[in-house]
Amino acid sequence: MAYNLQSLITILQGILDPQQTRWILGPQKPHLQSLLGKASSLQQILEKTPPLTKIPSLECQIRDVANEAEDIVESHMVERMLSMPEGVNFTPLAPDVLLVTQKLDSVIEQVVKLVEVETNKKPTGSSWSGASFSSVVVGVDEDLMQLKDRLTGNQSKLEILPIVGMGGIGKTTLARKLYQDSLILDHFSHLAWTTVSQDYNMRSILLSLLRCIIGKEECDKHNGKGDGELKDILYRNLCGRRYMIVLDDIWSTKFWDEIRRYFPDNNNGSRIVITTRESDVAKYADSEIQHHHQVQLLSESQSWDLLSQIVFQEEDCPHELQGIGEKIASDCGGLPLAINVIGGLLSKVERLKDAWENIGNDVRAAIAESDKQFSNILSLSYNHLPIHLKPCFLYMAAFPEDYEIDLLRLVRMWVAEGFVKSNGEKSLEEEAEDYLKSLVERNLVSVITSYDWYGETKRYSMHDLLRDLCIRKADDEKFLHVKNSTELTFSNQLRRVSIHTSYGMEDDEYASSSEMSVVRSFLVFVKLDRNVSPMVSTLRLLRVLDLLKMNKYAIEFPEEILQLVNLRYLSINCKSLPRSGISRLCNLQTLIVEYQDCVSNKIWEIFIFPMSYSYFPAELWEMSELRHLIILNTYLEMEYDYMKKIVLEKLQMIRGVKLSPSMIRSGFLEIIPNIKSLEIRYEDDGSSGMSEVVDLSHLHKLQTLTWISSRDQYLHVLKFPSTLRELYLEDCVITPAATTALCALPNLEVLKMTHCTFKSSETEEEEANEEWEIAEGDEFSSLQFLQLHKCYSLVRWRADETNFPRLRHLFIQWCPYLEEIPAGIGEIPTLQSIHVEWCSDSAEASAKQIQEEQQSEYDNYDLQLRIFPSYENSCVVS
């Protein structure tokens, strides 16, 4: 269960922070310190304790007392902040705090006793626990071939072969196929299989392996011996033999550390196969080679092949069932376990189209209802999560089906909710990214990586059946409620709500809803196009409010939002921010505002054609908790009278700001010392020429910079920090000196240039010379992604492989007069793709020539080439 004690701890640490100036604690301080101490102690105990799934009543107690403590403290904070915005006196809440602290004491006592009891228990025996389904297997021929090659290959040293994948994907089935293969049986003199599981019993595992190696009768003679003696017997009986061991369903590196030394390396080609859901376990066990076998989901055709074999065996599928059968197979999402379950169900019903359509109407519900073991198998992964990851996993239920989740959006929400624990070395966002990485390594979340002209894009998704589990767990645990059907009511005391449908959403639904009073997150993923004020007024403890997709057209900023003083994350599509009052949101960490009446589907227009100009309220620069300030679809003028009033130490990202020379002189860059990502439109305000030097070199944490000039600005006037990893330039003039300066950036991995011109000197009167020549010795040492976009004056590009030794992806778009891509680019050993769009026929031909030479001369067929309609065959630039 997701106890979410970290949120409570984060709140209390903020109040008790010696550096904070908002709260006057007085006699309340000892009570709050006691509450923090108890919450921290309980969390530390739970972090070291196996999941309490066998005692649901205790789990519910922990959840309820943590939620109650949160509600008491935050309700008091909100009440005091609304009544006394400045220098808030934290008085008095002693009776409530004392009572909830006593409840925490009681829970701690119960957990400690339980831990003592469980410590003295021996784990139950470990026998093979794979689900008993049809033995039919499809789509694994290539997997089997690859694995058999590794198992029987010439490598004489002992090798570890991890087989990794999500629950139900067929890891055990694949390992069984290998274990029973005639080639494998002939190749190894000894084979042994054991299933480890989460709560493993080392003695049972050792006896299981010995039964396979020396036989049951001989093994029974050793039943009375201890674990140490059994390990020695295992080692002696494997010495000198070529063996293959299968360790099925490993969950922890601790088990591997305990048993690894008892598998001798006989230098004769012995192998150990492990199956696991945990990628970090696989990497740990196979630390030398670090090449584990990732089992993939089945394709739609493979899914149907498997389902039809399970249901019809040797018979053909009746024609009238083929269409609905293929749909049912597709709805299983390529997961063999789900196909086995639904196949078993279909085998028991009449072979009538109506009967199959009844099941096909909701395949995932049919699977869950027909086989409890299926849900249990998937639930194992959730139950095994450490307590800090459980709320993060359940929060992903908030996103709609097949939704590709943006990394930054998700981690900001986790941080705003207080799920992320600071370790002092990394930022909260970096810690949150590590949390997400852990969910990926546990095969609970998938990464969708793509390359387009934005560079590398990473999105995250969840398998539909895992998402169903996530939604069900989140609802059962009263953690989050998803409105995705026609229900008109919610369960009591909701803590998080995500709206996926507009059906039944009336203006007054929330206005009188007491169930909404403790909601911490409210996310809308559909167009409601209605007044949000009645709803907002009920959400007094809200931390996360995402209304970006709620309205088709921009709305007036709801004044009621200014009462949500507990808010940490706000995302909204509005016409303008209020000129005053925004600083009341003193806890706000992330502010995302979309300034556009009709949102374009062409995202590139956001950057190149800003819709309008407006003003930042000056109060924004007083908000010391602000971490991310993101303005979409426009660039805002800044009121900068307040520039030196406060240094925004926590601010990491600014996007959508107009900057002028006079603002830089006034000290704007000095108030954002820890900025990591900066998107600026630089405009001359008449106070100086565009040739004035802009020094960014003191921004030592800056990694991503977007610099858009209002008119051609010489790039050499910019001084960059060496930390820069991604640079986006628009309407800049690139000179040889500027190119050399860019080459000097040791960490630069992404460089994109739009509407840039190229000159051979720094003289403003000089016309563009139509050539970008990179001098010999100039080297973009770390550059992996290069884009030239709408560089209309560029005719010749002179460079070779020595200038871009690590380039992977080259994008050239709307460069109609570029004659060719330098042939030397094809010599770059790391090059993976070339993308040419709306360029000349000769530029396209040069790209094709590079690919052909790679194939014919170097047998390299991995270089991908994408060519879109040529400029010469389409239109002419006016």
N, C-alpha and C positions, 0 to 999 in steps of 0.2 A: 504494500500500500504506500501511496505517496504521502508521507507525513508532512513534508514541506516545513520542517522546523527552521530551515535556513532563512526563510522570509522573516520569521519572527526574530531570529538572531540579528539579521541585517537591520531591521527597524530599531531594535534596542541598541545596537552598536552605534547607529547614527545619533540617537538621542544622547547617549552617554559619551560620545566622542569629546575629549577635552578641548578640541579645536573648534567645536561648533559654538555658534553665538546666538542661535535662535531660541533655545530652551533654557529657562531658569528653573532648575530642578528642585532646589531646596530640600525639604524633608522627604521628597519622593525618591531621591536618588538611591538610597539603600534598598528600597523595595524593587526598583527597576534593576539594580545590580543583581539582586537575588534571583529575580525572574530570568535574567540573562544567564546567570550561572547555571540554573537548573536546566534551561533549554539547551545550553551548550553541552552540559554533562550528558543529557539524554541523547543528544545527537551523536556524541562520541561513542557512547555505548552501542547505539544502533548501527553505527558504521562498522563495528567489529562483530556484530551479532548476525547469525544467519537470519533470513527472512522469517517473520513471525506468522506465515500464512496458515499454520495449523491452529492458531489461536486468534480467529478473526475478531473476537470481542476485545482483546487487548489492542489489536491494530486500530479498531474504531476509537478506543479510548485515547490513544496517542493522537490520532487525527483530530478528534473533537477538542481535546484540551489545547492543542497547538492553534487550531482555528479560533477558539474562544479567547486565548491570550492575544492573538493578532487583533481580533475585533475590539477588545477592551482598549488596548493601547492606541490603535489607529483611530477609533471613534473619538477618544479623548483628544488626540492630536488635531483631528479635523475640527472638532468643536472649538478648541482653543485658538487655532489659527484663524478661523472665520470671525471670532469675536475680538481677537487681539493680534493683528497681523505682525506687529513689531514686538520683539522681546517677550515671547510667550511664556507665561508662568505655568509650569506643569503641575496644576493642583486641581482638587485632590482626588486620587483614585485608589488610595490605599486598600480599602476593603476588597474591591474587585481583584486587584493585583495579588493581595495576600491569598485570596481564595484560589485563584488559578495557579499560583505558585505551589500551594498545598496539593492541588490535583497533579501537578507535574511531579512532586515528591512521591506521591502514591504510585504513579505510573513507573517512575524510575525504580522504586522498590520491587514492583512486580516483574519488571524486565530483568533486573539483576538476579532475582530468584530463579527466573526461567533460564537464564544463561547458565547458572550453576547446575541446574538439573540437566540441561542439554549437554553440558561439558562432561558430565559423568556418564552420559549415555554413549553406547557404541553405535555407530551408524549401522543401518540395516544392510544386509547383503546386497551385492550388486550383480544382477543377472541381466541378460540381454533384454533391453526394454524397448526395442524398436517396435513401431506400430505394426500390427499384423494385418497387412492388406494384400491385395493381389500381387502375385510375383511377376506380373507383366511389367516390362520395362521398355521404354522407347526413348530415343533421342540421346543415348549415352554411348553410342558406338565410337565416336571420336574421343570422348573422355576415356573410355576403356583402352583405346589404342595408345593414347598419350601416356596413361598411367602404367600400362603394361610395359611400354618402352622404358620408362624410368625404373620400374621394378626389376626388369631383367637386363638392364643396360650394363655397359662395361665398367661402370664406376665400382671399384672394389671396396672402397670405404663404406662404412655404415651410413645409410641415407635415411632421412626422415621425409615422409611424403604427407603433408597435411591436406585434407579434403575439407573445404570450408564452404559454408552457405547458411542461409536462414533456415529456421525450423521447418521441416516438411518438404524440403527441396530435393531430397533423395540422396543425402550423403551416405547414410547407412546402407541403402540399397546398392549404391555404386560400389561401396567397399565390399559388400557381400558378393557382388558379381565378380570382383577381382579375387576374392578369397576362394571362390568355388571354380575359378577358371582352370581349365586343364593345363594350360601353359604354365600358370603360376604353381599348380600342384606338382608339376614335373620339375620346375626350376629350383624350388626350395625343399630342403630335407625336413624342416620343421615349420609348421604354421600354427599360430595360436590367435584366438580371438577373445576379447573381453570387453564388456561395456562398463564404462566408468561412472557416468551420471554426475549430478550435482553433489549429492551427499554420498560420496563414495566410501566404501569399506576396503581398506588396503588388503586386509587378510583375504577377503572374498575374491578380490581381483587376482592376488597371487595364486590362490588355489585354482581359480578358473584357468589361468595361464598354464599352470603345471599340469592340469588334467589334459590339456591339449598336447602338451609336450612329452610327458612321460606316461600318460594314460591314467584312467580313473583309479584302477586298482592300486597302482604304485603311489599315486597321489594321496590316497586315503591313509597310507601309512604315516603321512606327515601331518595329519590333522591336529595333533596335539602340540605341534611346534609353534614357536612365536614368529612374529612378522620378520624379525631379523634373520632367523634361520631359513625361513621360506625364501627370502630374497637371495640368500647365498645359494640355496638349492637351485633357484631359477638361473642364476648367473652361471653356475657350474654346468648345468645341462644345456646351456646355449653356447658355451665356449667351444670353438672349433667347428661349429655347425653353421651352415647357411640357412638363416631363418627369416621368416616374415611374421611380424607381430601386428595385429590390428587392435588399436586402442580406440574404441568407439565412444563418442559423446563425451569428450573432455571439456571441462568448463573452466579450469583454473591452471595457472602456471605452477601453483603449489604442488599439485599432483605430479606434474612432469618432473619437478625438482626431486621429488621423493623416489621416483622409480627409474629415472633415466640411467643412473649409474649401473643398474643391474642388467642392462642390455649391452653385452660386450661387442666391441668392434673387432671382428675376426678378420677384417680385410679380405673378405670373400664375397662381397656383394649382398650382405644381409640388409633388410629393409624394415622400417617401422612405419605403418600407415596410421595416421590419427584422423578422426573426424571431429569437427568442432563447429559451433556457431560463432566462436570468438576469434576474430582475425588476429588479435594481439597474442592469443595463445598459440596460434599457428606460427606467427613470426618468431615467437620466443622459442618454440620447439625446433624450428628450422632456421636458426639464427645464422648459420653459415651461408646457406644458399638463398634463403628468403624468397623462395618461389613456391607458393602454395597453389593448389588447384582449386579454383573458385567454380563451384557448380552453378550453372546458369539456369534460369527459368526456361521452360519449354516454349517453343514457338506455338502459334495457333494451330498449325497443321500437326505438329507433334502432340499437342494436347488432345486434338480430336482423334488422332491415331491411337493414343493411349486409352482414351475413354471408350472408343468403339471396340477395342480389343477386350477391355474389362467387361463390357456389357454383352457383346455379341460373340466373343471368343473367335471361333473359326467361321462364324456366319457373316454374311454381309448385312450391313445396316439397311433396313427398309427405306426406300426412297423418301417416303413422307416424313421420316424422322431425321433425315440428314441435316436439313437446315436448322431445326431447333436444337439438334444434338451438337452441331458446330458452335452455336451460340452459347450453349451451356458450357462446353469445353472452354470457349474463349473467356467466359465470365469467371473461370477458376484462376485466371491470371497466371497461367503457366506453372502453377504449384502442383507437383505430382501428388502430394498428400491430399489436397483438395479434390483432385480428379479421381483419386481412389475412393474417397468418401462418397462423392456424387455418383460415381460409377456403381458402387454398391447399392446406393439408393435406387438408381434407375433399373438395376437388375431385378429389383423386387416389385416394381410397378408394371402395370400392363403396357405393352408396346403400342400405345395409342398416342396420337398427336396431342390430344387434350391433356392426358396425364403428364406428358413430358412438358407441355407448355406451362402447366401449373407449377412445376418445379423450376422451369426456366424463368418464370416471372421474378423470382428472387433467389438466385442460386446460392448466394452467400448465406442467406438466412436458412435455406434448406440444409446446407452443410453443417452449420452451427447446431441446428435443432436435431439433426439425425445422428450426430456422433459427438458425444461429449469429449471423447479422447482427442479429437482434432483440436478443440479449443484448449484442452490441457497441454497439448504439445506446444502450441504457439505461446501459451501463457508461461511456460517454463522460462522463456527468454526474458519476459517482464519480471517475473518473480526473482530472477537471478541478478537483476540490476542493482547496483549499489544505491543507497537511499538518495544520494544527490542527483542521480539521473532519472529517477522515477517521475518526479513532477515535470521534468523537461520532456520526457517521452509522452506523457499524457497530454501535455500542452499542444502537441502536434495534432491532436484530434480536432483542434480548432479550425484547421485548414480543410477546405473542401476536397472531395474525391478527385484524384488525378491532378491536383494542384501542385505546381512546381514552386517550392518554397524558397524564397530568397534568403541566403545565408545571413546577411546583415539584419534584415527585418526580424528574423527569428531570434538571433542572439540579443538584439536590443530589447525584445519583449521579455526574454528570460531574465535579463539584467533588471528591467523595470519591475518585474514581479518579485525580485529578490531571491531567485533560485540559485544564484551564482555566488560562490564563496571566494573572497579575495585571499590570495596567498602572498600579496605584497610584491611579488616579482613581476607578474603579468597584469595587464589591465583586466577589468571584469569581462570585457568583450573577448579578449584573447582566451580567458578561462572558459567562457561560454563556447567558443569555437572548439576548444578541446573536449568539452562535453559532447558536442555534436559529433566530433570525430569518433568518440567512444561509442556512440550509438551506431555509427556507420560500421565500426570494427566489429560490433556485435550483430551485424547483419539485420538490424531493425530498421535502418534507414538507408536508402540508396542515393548515390551521387549521380547527377546528370551533368556531365561535362561537355561543353560545346565550344567551338571556336567560330566566331564571326567577326565582323569589323569592330565590335566592342572589345575584342580580345577573348581571353578565356573566361567563360561564364560557368559558374557552378550553381546548380540548383539542387534541391533535395526533395525526395518524394518517399512515399511509403507504399508498400504493396497493399492492394485493396483489402485483403484478408487480415493483414496486420493492422490496418487502419480500423477495420471493424472491431478488432480486439481492443485497440486503443480507445475508441469511442465508448465501448461497453465498460471497460475498466474505469474510464474517467467518470462515467455516469454513476456506476456502482459505488465509487468511492467519493461521490459528491464533490468531485474536483472540477469538472467542467461539463456543461450541457450544450449539446449541439442541436439547434433547431433546424432540422432538414426534412421535416415531414409536415403534416397538417395539424399537429397538436396545437392547442390554443393555450395550454397551461404549462407551467413549469413545476418541477419539484421544489420542495421547501429549501430555503437558505442556500440559494445558488451562489457559487463563488466565482464562476466564470461562465460566460455565455458567448456562443458563436452562432451567428445567423446565416444560414445557407439558403433560406427560402423567404419570399415575401408573403407567402400565404398566411392569412390570419393576423398579420402584423398591423394592429390598429393604433392610432395615435395615443389613445388613452390606456393601452394595454399595460404600460409600465408605470403610468402616473400614480396608480393606487396599489401597485404591487409591492407588498412588504418583503416578498421573496428576493427582491432585487437590492435590498438595502446593504448587503454585504458583498455584492459583486465586486471583484477586483479587476477583471478583464471583460471588455465588451467589444466584440469584433463583428463587423458586418461585411459580408462578401457578395451581397446582391444589391441591386438598385431598389431602394424603397421610395425615394423621392417624396419624402414627407417631413413634417416638422419634427426635429429631433429634441426640441427643448423639453417637452413633458417627460421624455425618456431620460434625458440627461439629469434632470433634477432629482431623480430617485437614486442615482448612483454615487452617493456621497463618499464612499470609500474607494472609489475606482483608482486603479493604478495604470491600466492600459486601455486606451480608447482609440479604436481604429475605425474611422468613418470615411476613409478615402474613397471607397467604392460605393458608398451609400446613395449618392446623388449623381445623376447624369450631368447636371449643371452645377456650377459653383453656387454656394449659398452664402448668406450673410453669416458671419461668425456668431454662433449662439452665445449670448452673454452668460447663460447658465453654466457654461464650461468653466468660466472664471471662478465658480464656487467649488470646483473639484480640486481642492488644494492638495489632495493626496496623489494627484496625477503625476505619473513618471513618463508616460509615452502618449503622445497625441499625434494622430495622423488625420488630416481633414482636407476636403476640397472646398475652399471658400474664396470669396471675392477679395477679402483683405483681412489682415489682423487688426484687432482693436488698437487704437493709438495709445490707450492707457488701460491699466488693469491686468495686463498679461503677466506682470511680475508677481501677481498673487499666486501663480502656479510655481511656487518657490521650490518644489521638489522635481520639477520637470527635467528629464534627462534627454529625451528625444522629441523634437518638434519637426513634423513633416507637413508642409503646406503645399497644396497644388493650386496654383493660380491659373485656372483656365476654365472658361465656360463650357467648352465642348472638347473633351479630351481626345487628342488625335491618336490613331492607331500607329502612326509613323513616329516611332519613338525618337528617331534621329532629329526630327523637327524641334524637339525640346531644346537641343543644344544649339542648333544653327539658326533657328528663327524664333527667338523668344517672343512671346505674345504681347507683353506689355511691361511697363515699369511701375513699381509702387515703392513704398517705403517700409523699412524695418521700424517697428516701434523702438524708440531709444531704450525702453525698459528691458528689452531682451538682453542688453549688455550688463544688466544687474543680476541675472539669474545664474548664480554660482554653481548650481548643480548641472547645468546644461552640458551635454556631451555630444549631441548630434543636432545640427541645425540644417535642415534640408528644404530648400525651396525649389519646387518643380515648375518647369515651363516658363520661367521668367527670371530676371535678375533684379534684385531689389536695391534701391538706393539706401544708404545707411545714414541715419541721424547719428552723428558721431560726437556730439557734445559730451557724451558720457564715456568716451573712449578710455580715459585713464582713471575712471572711478573704481574699476575692479579688474583684476587679472583673472581671466577665466581658465583656471588651472586644469579643469576637467574636460574642456572642450576639445574634441578630437576631430570633428568633421564640420566643415561649412560648405554648403553647396548653394549656388544661386545668388551671389553677392556682386554688386558693382563696386569697383575700387578705383580711386583716383590718386594721382600723385600727392595732392594735399592731404588726403586721408592717411596715406602711408607716413607722411611727415608728422601727422598728428599723433602717431603712435599705435595705429591699429594692429600692426604685426607684432607689437610688443605685448598686447593683452591676450594673445593666443599662443603661448610658448610651447604647448604640448600638442599642437594640431598635427594630425596624421594625414588628413585628406582635405584638400582645398580646391574649390572650383570658383574661379574669379573671372569676371568680365572687366577688363582694365580699360578705363576711358579717360581721355584727357579732359580736365575740367578748366583748362585755360591757365592754370597756375604755373605750368611749365610745359616744355615739349615732351613728346613721347620718347625722347632719347634719354630721359632721366633714369639713372641706375635704380633698379629695384632689387634690394638685397634680401634674399630669403635664406641665406646661408646659416642664419642663427636658429632656424626652425629645425632643430636636430632630430625631431621625430617625424618630420614630413616624409611620407612615402608616396602619396598620389597627388599630383598637381594637374589641374586643368586650367590653362591660361588662354583666355580668349581676348584678343585685342580688338578695340573698336575700329581701328584702322591700322594699316601695316606698321608694326612695331619691330624694331631690330632686336632679334633675340639676344644678341650679345650684351644688352643692357641688363639682362636678368642674371642674378647670381643664385645658383641652386645649391641646396644642401647635398652632401654626399650620400645621404640616406635615401634619396629619391629612387623609387622602383618603377613608377608608372608616370609618364608625362604625356599630356594631351595638349597640342598646340593648335591654335586657330588664328588665321590672319596675321601671322608673324613672318618676318623676313629672316631667311636662313643664310648666313654668310659662312665662309670657311672658318672664321674665328668661332662662330656659334657652333658649327659642327664639331670642332675640336673640343669645345667646352662640354658638349653633350657626351663625347667619347670619354671625357675625364670622369664621368659619373660611374663609379665602380659597381653600383647595385642596380643600374637602370635595366629593366627587363622588358618594358613595354614602351614603345614610342609611336605616337599617332600624330600625323600632321594633316590638317585640313585647311584648304584655302591659303596655303603657305606659298611664298615666292622665294626664289633663290638668286642671290647676287654674289659677285666675286669680291666685293669690298663693302666697307661700312659707310660709303658715301650715299646720302639720302637721294641725291639727284640721279644716281645711276639707275638705268632701267634694269629690269630683271634679265639675267643673261641666259635664261632658258636651260640652265645646266646645274645639276647637283653633282659636284665632284668631291669625292671623299679622298683626302690626301693619303698617300702611302704612309703607313705608320699610325694613322687614326684608326682606332679599334673600339667598337662597341662591345666591350669584353663580356658583358652579361646579357645583352639584348636577345630576347627570344621571340618577340612579336613586333613587326614593323608594318605600319599602315601609311600609305600615301593616298589622300582622299581629296578630290577636287583641287588638285594642284594644276590649274589650267595652263600656267606658263611653262611647266616643266616639259622639256623636249628630250634632253639627254641626261642619263644617270650613269655616272662612272664610279664603279666600285667592284670589288672582288671578294672572294671568300675570306681574305685576311681581315677585312673590315668588319665582318659579321660572323665571327667564328662559332657562335652558339645559336644562331637564328633558327627558329623552328617554323614560324608561320609568317608568310608575306602576303599582305593584302594591298592591292592597287585598284583604286576605284575612281572613275570619273577623272582620269588623267588622259584626255583625248589626244594630246599631242606627243605623249611619251613614245619614243620610237621603239625602244626595246628594254627588256630587263637585262641587266648585265649578265653575260654568260657565266661569269665567275660565281654568281649566286648559286648556280647548280652544283658547285663544288663544295658547298657547305655540308659537312657530314651529318649535321643535326637536322637539316631541313626536312620538314614533314609535309608542308602544304603550301601551294601557291594559289591565290584567289585573284582572278582578273575580272573586272566588271566595268563595262562601258569604257573601254579603252580602244586604241587603234588596232587594226588588223595586224600590223607589224609587231605590236607589243604582245598580242595573243600568240602570234607565231613564235616569238622568242620563248614564251613560257612553254609552249608545246615542244620546242627544240630542247629545252632544258630537261623536260621529262623523258623525251626519247633518248637523249644521251645517257641519262641515269639508268635507263632500262637496258640499253644496248651495251654500254661500256662497263657498267658497274653491277649489272644484274639487280638493280634496285627498283622493285615494283611497289615500294611502299609510299613513294612520293605522290601525294594527292594533288590533282590539278582541277580547279573549278573555273570555268570560263562562262561568263554571262554575255548577253548580246553586245556586239562590238559597237563602239561609238559611231564608226563610219557607216554602219548599216542602219542607224536609227535616227539621229538628230544632229543638229549643229548648234553649238553654243553661240548665243547672240552676244 
